[in-house]
Amino acid sequence: MTTTTTTPTTAGLGRALTTEEELAGQTVELLQALIRNACVNDGTVGSGQEARNAATIADFLDGSGLDLELVEPQPGRTSLVTRVRGTDPTAPSLGLVGHTDVVPVEPDGWSRDPFGGELVDGWVWGRGAIDMLGLTAAYAVVTRALATSGRPPAGDLLLAAVADEEHGSVWGVDWLTTHRWDLVQADHVLTESGGVPVGPRGARTLAVGEKGGAGRLLRVHGRPGHGSGPWGSRNAIVIAAEVVRRIAAARGPVVVGDLWRRYVDALAPEPALRAALLDPDRLDDALPQLGALGAVAHATTHTTLAPTVIGAGSKPNVIPGLAEVTLDIRVLPGTRPGDVEALLAATLGDLAEHVEVVGDRFGEPSLSPTDTDLYRVIEGAVSARTGAAVLPTLGTGGTDGRFYRRRGVPAYGFGLLSAGWDPGTWRGLFHGNDERVDVASLELTTAALHDVVTRFLG
């Protein structure tokens, strides 16, 4: 690990940023620069190279008077951390935790250069625009604005622009909270996955928790043989295909919790559909009526099993004796490790004798309370900017917030998208083709974030 502390010059401190238009413009420009750095995390240690985005953010913060610390547990896997110091050591602190890496792209599926950061007709295009470079850019802009305002807050504001979120945060927040808690400690945290309009009244989502992860590798054992004699063979590919079919068809238990009930209330469906969505015995059959929202509904009410990688065979004329299937398993709050094993056993059924389940990982689901001062400040800011209520939701993917929640720190997925968005469109751009965000949403997010930070920190 290498750690570097830099103290920017104080040039430019004489003019504080005062208008929302300035702040929004800076968010747009910084987002474009971050996209163009192409910090693609493919899961290998040498990928990501978030040092590029750390340097871009450091350049943006130059002249703010902030001390910047660059932490690099692996070469190029750099996180930038800084803090606006408060005047009252007893006042609560707030952390803005945004990741700087992005997932790979399939360029042929894109209408524009995925790393061009183009601004076209009021939209910024590029990988990371939604997940989550736009929000990370807003974090940096608001942090700089507070640092240069001439009005120090009562409590500390932490900015952590972190590496490796897209592959489990091993070299990012997981590493930082384990080895440098002194550097990234905060009493409350904001991170990604919020602000999406839901239902006719446009309630804005706020992720108050997330499912846990319990991924497994399935080793499917057959018997090798010659490809010219398939009849009667025990082809590992054929067995694996049936394993994958059963996993795809598995329903598992349906859990209708409070957060899902509130989501259904916000959707305001017609009475018959509402009743079905709240009935564990009928919910699965009602999912097609939700269109693109069906995936959200399913993930929010089920422990999910998703085959994501499969491999078998080595030569065209050899029947393979081994196939491997990687499963992404996401578990609901209240799920225990034994529940995962039971669900897999029930799904595999009589094929279990051919399948070796490898791994025992169990990342605990996490939830934050909704009766905190920060939650109430967010409610006020969202209402003032949109006239809409806050809708607490359960995140179905992983974020850096879980590492704080597991330490007892409330963490919320915050943002604020413009009224034209809906959950299906938003979700479809996560890790998808033609990822982009509108300038109006960046303006709303930056302004609302500034409201929350200044009101909460005092």
C-alpha positions in Angstrom: 0.0 0.0 0.0 1.1 3.5 -0.7 -0.5 6.6 0.8 0.1 10.1 -0.5 -1.1 13.3 1.1 -1.3 16.4 -1.1 -2.1 19.9 0.0 -3.5 21.9 -2.9 -2.7 25.5 -3.4 -5.0 28.2 -2.1 -5.4 30.0 -5.4 -9.0 30.7 -6.3 -10.3 30.7 -2.8 -11.4 34.3 -3.0 -14.5 33.6 -5.0 -16.9 31.2 -3.5 -19.3 29.3 -5.8 -22.7 30.8 -5.2 -25.1 29.7 -7.9 -26.8 26.4 -8.6 -26.0 26.8 -12.3 -22.3 26.9 -11.6 -22.4 23.8 -9.5 -24.5 21.9 -12.0 -22.2 22.9 -14.8 -19.2 21.7 -12.9 -20.9 18.4 -12.2 -21.6 17.9 -16.0 -18.0 18.7 -16.9 -16.4 16.6 -14.2 -18.7 13.6 -15.1 -17.6 13.9 -18.8 -13.9 13.8 -17.7 -14.5 10.8 -15.4 -16.3 8.8 -18.2 -13.4 9.5 -20.6 -10.9 8.0 -18.2 -12.4 4.6 -18.8 -11.7 3.1 -15.4 -13.1 -0.3 -16.4 -13.1 -2.9 -13.7 -13.3 -6.4 -15.2 -12.7 -8.1 -11.9 -8.9 -8.7 -12.3 -6.5 -7.0 -9.9 -4.8 -5.0 -12.6 -8.0 -3.6 -14.1 -9.9 -0.5 -13.0 -6.9 1.8 -12.8 -9.0 4.2 -10.8 -5.8 6.2 -10.3 -6.9 8.1 -13.4 -10.2 9.2 -11.9 -8.6 9.9 -8.5 -6.2 12.3 -10.3 -9.0 14.0 -12.2 -10.9 14.6 -8.9 -7.7 15.8 -7.2 -7.2 18.3 -10.1 -10.8 19.5 -9.7 -10.3 20.0 -5.9 -7.1 21.9 -6.4 -7.3 25.3 -4.9 -10.0 24.4 -2.4 -7.6 24.3 0.6 -8.5 20.6 1.2 -5.9 18.0 2.2 -6.2 15.0 -0.1 -5.1 11.5 0.7 -4.6 9.0 -2.0 -4.7 5.4 -0.9 -3.5 2.6 -3.2 -3.7 -1.0 -1.8 -2.8 -2.3 -5.3 -1.0 -0.5 -8.1 -3.4 1.8 -9.8 -6.4 0.9 -7.5 -6.5 4.3 -6.0 -9.1 5.9 -3.7 -9.1 9.6 -2.9 -10.2 10.7 0.5 -10.6 14.2 1.9 -12.5 15.9 4.7 -14.0 19.4 5.2 -13.4 19.9 8.9 -16.2 21.0 11.1 -16.1 23.5 13.9 -17.8 21.3 16.5 -16.1 18.0 17.3 -19.4 16.8 18.9 -21.5 17.4 15.8 -22.4 14.5 13.6 -20.4 13.9 10.5 -21.6 13.0 7.0 -19.8 10.8 4.4 -20.2 11.1 0.6 -19.0 7.7 -0.7 -18.9 7.4 -4.5 -17.1 4.8 -6.6 -14.9 5.7 -9.6 -14.8 2.4 -11.5 -17.2 1.2 -14.1 -18.2 -2.2 -15.6 -17.0 -3.3 -19.1 -19.1 -2.6 -22.2 -20.0 -4.4 -25.4 -19.3 -1.6 -27.9 -21.4 -3.0 -30.7 -24.5 -2.4 -28.6 -23.8 1.3 -28.2 -25.1 4.1 -30.3 -22.2 6.4 -29.2 -18.7 6.0 -27.9 -19.2 4.5 -24.5 -16.2 6.4 -23.2 -16.7 9.6 -25.2 -18.5 11.5 -22.4 -20.5 13.3 -25.1 -23.1 15.9 -24.2 -25.9 15.6 -26.8 -29.3 17.3 -26.6 -29.1 17.7 -22.9 -27.8 14.2 -22.1 -24.3 13.0 -21.0 -23.5 9.6 -22.7 -21.1 7.0 -21.4 -20.4 4.1 -19.2 -20.8 5.3 -15.6 -23.2 8.1 -16.3 -25.8 6.4 -14.1 -23.6 3.9 -12.2 -22.3 6.1 -10.5 -19.9 8.7 -11.9 -22.6 11.3 -12.1 -23.2 11.1 -8.4 -19.5 10.9 -7.6 -19.0 14.1 -9.6 -21.8 15.8 -7.7 -20.1 14.7 -4.4 -16.9 16.3 -5.4 -18.6 19.5 -6.6 -20.6 19.9 -3.4 -17.5 19.2 -1.3 -15.5 21.9 -3.1 -18.4 24.3 -2.8 -18.6 23.8 1.0 -14.8 24.0 1.4 -14.6 27.3 -0.5 -17.8 28.9 0.9 -16.1 30.6 3.8 -18.7 29.1 6.1 -17.3 25.9 7.7 -19.9 23.4 8.8 -20.4 22.3 12.4 -19.8 18.7 11.5 -17.2 17.1 9.2 -18.0 16.3 5.6 -16.1 13.3 4.3 -15.6 12.8 0.5 -14.4 9.2 -0.4 -14.0 8.6 -4.2 -13.3 5.0 -4.0 -12.0 2.1 -6.2 -13.3 -1.4 -6.9 -17.0 -1.2 -6.0 -17.9 -3.1 -9.2 -16.0 -6.2 -8.0 -16.9 -6.3 -4.4 -15.0 -3.3 -3.1 -12.0 -5.5 -2.2 -9.5 -2.7 -2.9 -12.0 0.0 -2.1 -14.4 0.5 0.8 -13.9 -3.0 2.2 -10.2 -2.4 2.4 -10.6 1.1 3.7 -13.1 0.3 6.5 -10.9 -2.7 7.5 -7.5 -1.0 7.4 -8.1 2.8 7.5 -11.3 3.3 9.4 -9.7 6.3 10.9 -9.6 7.9 7.5 -13.1 7.0 6.2 -15.1 7.1 9.5 -18.4 9.0 9.4 -21.6 9.0 11.5 -23.9 8.9 8.5 -23.3 8.1 4.8 -24.8 8.8 1.4 -24.0 6.6 -1.6 -25.8 5.4 -4.8 -29.1 4.0 -5.9 -31.8 6.6 -5.1 -34.0 9.3 -6.5 -36.0 7.4 -9.1 -39.6 8.5 -9.6 -42.2 5.8 -8.8 -45.9 5.9 -9.4 -48.3 8.6 -10.4 -47.1 11.0 -7.6 -43.5 10.5 -8.5 -42.3 9.4 -5.0 -38.5 9.4 -5.1 -36.7 6.2 -4.0 -34.1 6.2 -1.2 -32.2 3.0 -0.7 -32.2 2.2 3.0 -30.7 -1.2 2.7 -29.7 -4.0 0.3 -29.7 -7.7 -0.2 -26.7 -9.8 0.8 -24.6 -11.9 -1.5 -24.0 -15.6 -1.3 -22.6 -16.6 -4.7 -21.7 -20.2 -5.4 -19.8 -22.2 -8.1 -21.5 -25.4 -9.2 -19.2 -28.1 -10.5 -21.3 -30.5 -12.6 -19.7 -33.9 -13.0 -20.4 -36.2 -16.0 -18.2 -38.8 -17.7 -15.9 -38.0 -20.6 -16.2 -39.9 -23.9 -15.9 -39.6 -27.6 -18.1 -37.1 -29.3 -19.1 -39.6 -32.0 -21.1 -41.6 -29.6 -23.4 -39.2 -27.6 -26.2 -41.7 -27.0 -26.2 -42.9 -23.4 -23.2 -40.7 -22.5 -23.1 -38.7 -19.3 -22.3 -35.3 -20.9 -21.6 -32.7 -18.3 -22.9 -30.0 -20.6 -26.3 -31.7 -20.9 -26.6 -32.1 -17.2 -25.5 -28.5 -16.6 -28.2 -27.3 -19.1 -30.8 -29.0 -17.0 -29.3 -27.5 -13.9 -29.5 -24.0 -15.4 -33.1 -24.6 -16.6 -34.1 -25.6 -13.0 -32.4 -22.6 -11.5 -34.1 -20.3 -14.0 -37.5 -21.9 -13.2 -37.0 -21.8 -9.4 -39.4 -19.6 -7.5 -38.4 -20.1 -3.9 -40.3 -18.5 -1.0 -41.9 -15.1 -1.5 -41.4 -12.5 1.2 -43.8 -9.6 1.3 -42.1 -7.1 3.6 -42.8 -3.5 4.7 -40.6 -1.9 2.1 -42.3 -3.8 -0.7 -45.8 -2.9 0.7 -44.7 0.8 0.6 -43.5 0.4 -3.0 -46.8 -1.1 -4.1 -48.6 1.8 -2.4 -46.5 4.3 -4.4 -47.2 2.4 -7.6 -51.0 2.8 -6.9 -52.0 -0.1 -9.1 -55.7 -1.0 -9.6 -57.2 -2.9 -6.6 -57.0 -6.4 -8.1 -53.4 -6.1 -9.1 -52.5 -4.5 -5.7 -54.0 -7.5 -3.9 -52.1 -9.9 -6.0 -48.8 -8.0 -5.5 -49.2 -8.3 -1.8 -50.2 -11.9 -1.7 -47.2 -14.3 -1.6 -49.2 -17.0 -3.3 -50.2 -14.8 -6.3 -47.3 -12.4 -6.6 -45.3 -14.4 -9.1 -48.2 -14.8 -11.5 -48.8 -11.0 -11.3 -45.3 -10.0 -12.3 -45.9 -9.9 -16.1 -48.5 -7.2 -15.5 -45.8 -4.9 -14.2 -43.8 -4.8 -17.5 -40.2 -3.7 -16.9 -40.9 -3.4 -13.1 -41.5 -7.1 -12.8 -37.7 -7.7 -12.3 -37.7 -5.1 -9.5 -40.7 -6.7 -7.9 -39.3 -10.2 -8.1 -35.8 -9.2 -6.8 -37.4 -7.3 -3.9 -39.5 -10.2 -2.7 -37.3 -13.2 -3.4 -33.9 -14.6 -2.7 -32.6 -14.9 -6.3 -30.5 -17.4 -8.1 -28.9 -16.2 -11.4 -26.5 -18.3 -13.5 -24.0 -15.8 -14.8 -21.0 -17.7 -16.2 -20.8 -21.2 -17.6 -17.9 -23.2 -18.9 -17.3 -26.7 -20.2 -15.5 -28.7 -22.9 -12.1 -28.3 -24.5 -12.2 -30.2 -27.8 -14.9 -30.7 -30.5 -14.7 -34.5 -30.5 -14.6 -35.0 -26.7 -17.8 -35.3 -24.5 -16.9 -33.2 -21.4 -16.9 -34.8 -18.0 -17.0 -31.5 -16.1 -19.0 -28.2 -16.5 -19.0 -25.2 -14.2 -21.8 -22.8 -13.5 -21.3 -19.6 -11.5 -24.3 -18.4 -9.6 -25.0 -14.9 -8.4 -27.2 -15.4 -5.3 -28.8 -12.4 -3.6 -30.5 -12.9 -0.2 -33.2 -10.9 1.5 -33.0 -9.6 5.1 -33.8 -12.3 7.5 -32.2 -15.0 5.3 -29.7 -17.4 7.0 -26.9 -19.4 5.4 -28.8 -22.6 5.8 -31.7 -21.2 3.8 -29.3 -20.8 0.8 -28.2 -24.4 1.0 -31.8 -25.6 1.4 -33.0 -23.5 -1.6 -30.1 -24.9 -3.8 -30.9 -28.5 -2.7 -34.6 -28.1 -3.5 -33.8 -26.6 -6.9 -31.3 -29.2 -7.9 -33.5 -32.1 -6.7 -32.3 -35.5 -8.1 -29.4 -33.8 -10.0 -27.7 -33.0 -6.7 -25.7 -36.2 -6.9 -24.0 -34.9 -10.0 -23.4 -31.4 -8.7 -20.7 -30.2 -6.3 -21.6 -26.9 -4.6 -18.4 -24.9 -4.0 -18.2 -21.9 -1.6 -19.9 -20.8 1.6 -19.8 -17.0 1.2 -22.6 -15.2 3.0 -22.6 -11.4 2.9 -25.2 -10.3 5.4 -28.1 -8.2 4.1 -28.1 -4.7 5.6 -30.8 -2.2 6.6 -30.6 1.4 7.9 -33.3 3.0 10.2 -35.6 5.6 8.8 -36.0 7.5 12.0 -32.7 9.4 11.8 -32.1 13.1 11.5 -30.4 12.6 8.1 -33.5 10.8 6.7 -35.7 13.7 7.8 -33.3 16.2 6.2 -33.5 14.2 2.9 -37.3 14.1 3.1 -37.3 17.9 3.4 -34.8 18.4 0.5 -36.6 16.1 -1.8 -40.0 17.6 -1.0 -38.7 21.1 -1.6 -37.1 20.3 -4.9 -39.8 18.0 -6.4 -42.9 18.2 -4.2 -42.7 14.4 -3.9 -42.4 12.1 -0.9 -39.4 9.9 -0.2 -39.9 6.1 -0.8 -37.6 3.9 1.2 -36.5 0.9 -0.8 -34.4 -2.2 -0.6 -31.5 -2.3 -3.0 -31.2 -5.5 -4.9 -27.6 -5.1 -5.9 -24.5 -4.3 -3.8 -23.2 -0.9 -2.9 -20.5 0.4 -0.7 -23.1 1.4 1.9 -23.2 -2.2 3.3 -19.8 -1.8 4.8 -20.9 1.2 6.8 -24.3 -0.4 7.8 -22.5 -3.4 9.2 -20.6 -1.0 11.5 -23.9 0.5 12.7 -23.6 3.6 10.5 -26.8 4.6 8.7 -26.2 4.7 4.9 -28.7 5.8 2.3 -28.7 5.5 -1.5 -29.4 9.1 -2.5 -29.8 10.9 -5.8 -32.6 12.8 -7.6 -33.7 12.1 -11.1 -35.9 14.3 -13.2 -39.6 13.6 -13.6 -39.2 11.9 -17.0 -37.6 8.8 -15.5 -39.2 5.6 -14.4 -37.7 2.6 -12.5 -37.7 0.3 -15.5 -35.7 2.8 -17.7 -33.3 3.6 -14.9 -32.7 0.0 -14.1 -32.2 -0.9 -17.8 -29.3 1.5 -18.1 -27.4 0.0 -15.1 -24.6 -2.1 -16.8 -26.6 -1.8 -20.0 -26.0 -0.4 -23.5 -26.3 3.4 -24.2 -25.9 4.4 -20.5 -26.6 8.1 -20.2 -28.1 10.7 -17.8 -29.9 14.0 -18.5 -28.4 17.3 -17.4 -31.7 18.1 -15.6 -31.1 15.1 -13.3 -27.5 16.2 -12.7 -28.8 19.7 -11.8 -31.4 18.3 -9.4 -29.0 15.9 -7.8 -26.3 18.5 -7.2 -28.8 21.1 -5.8 -30.6 18.6 -3.6 -27.3 17.2 -2.3 -26.0 20.7 -1.5 -29.3 21.2 0.4 -28.8 18.0 2.4 -25.2 18.6 3.2 -25.6 22.2 4.4 -28.8 21.5 6.4 -27.5 18.3 8.0 -24.1 19.6 8.9 -25.2 23.0 10.1 
